[in-house]
């Protein structure tokens, strides 16, 4: 995805990639890499993918080795399931590099714990505190994700951002194992509830991409008392896997809201399917589809968030 505070380089690169201009993207990132040292992990990853997509497999392996030598590493799903890297699978050099990468990842994973950032403390003085929990997307982190929640500043909400313990690469985290997700979110809630009287009637969970999937599952299964969920560009690999969860729902008053982009090819079908399935089961869920939006937050997110929250609370 492209973040709204990204340098123009990445916004332009993402647009060119979606248009299929792979050589232009590769050249742009290669020529501009020195200007963005804080984004080198992402630049290396894109350049590996693009070189492979262009059929330059030796170059892709060379870039991968350089990334590892520089101190970057990536998750197994990134290296195995990315369509750009299909031609790399099974190549001896690539497999040796993958093995080295995963050994680094394993060592880092052992030392990694879940984190919870309290972004905003609740302003209100009521006896019970409303909670808004927001989950970052896969291969991201809290530092990149906190930029989206300015609309909740100085409001009544205790706004918190969990960071997954599941390592997806250097300084990036994922929500792939749902048993781990459930354990960590429940622990975060217990921690918050120990120092606040949390308002179950005003508890919302949100998430972007795979974090959106995690938020939906947490709400449907009621990991803790949740009034509503907001899923932005939810990535649901197998939407049908959510059916048993919906069939066993205990909170019949749950509300949901989905934001999706019509150009988000990996997520739009799952998002619209889920919306229809929830309607069939009389689950109160709305969806807003943006015609020109890809895998990203809409530009008007700050403007629409208060109304979405009002809807989720039953307004």
Buried (B, 14 or more C-beta within 10 A) or exposed (E): BBBEEBBEBBBBBBEBBBEEBBEBBBEBBBEBBEEBEEBBBBBBBBBBBBBBBBEBBEBBBBBBBEBBEEEBBBBBEBBEEBEBBEBBEEBEBBEEBBEBBBEBBEEEEEEEEBBBBEBBEBEBEEEBBBBBBBBBBBBBBBEBBBEBBEBBEEBBBBBBBBBBBBBBBBBBBBBBEBEBBBBBBEEBBEEBBEEBEBBBEBBBBBBBBBBBBBBBBBBBBEBBBBBBBBBBBBBBEEBEEBEEEBEEBEBEEBBBBBBBBEBBEEBBEBBBBBBEBBEEEEBBBBBBBBEEBBBBBBEEBBEBBEEBBEBBBEE
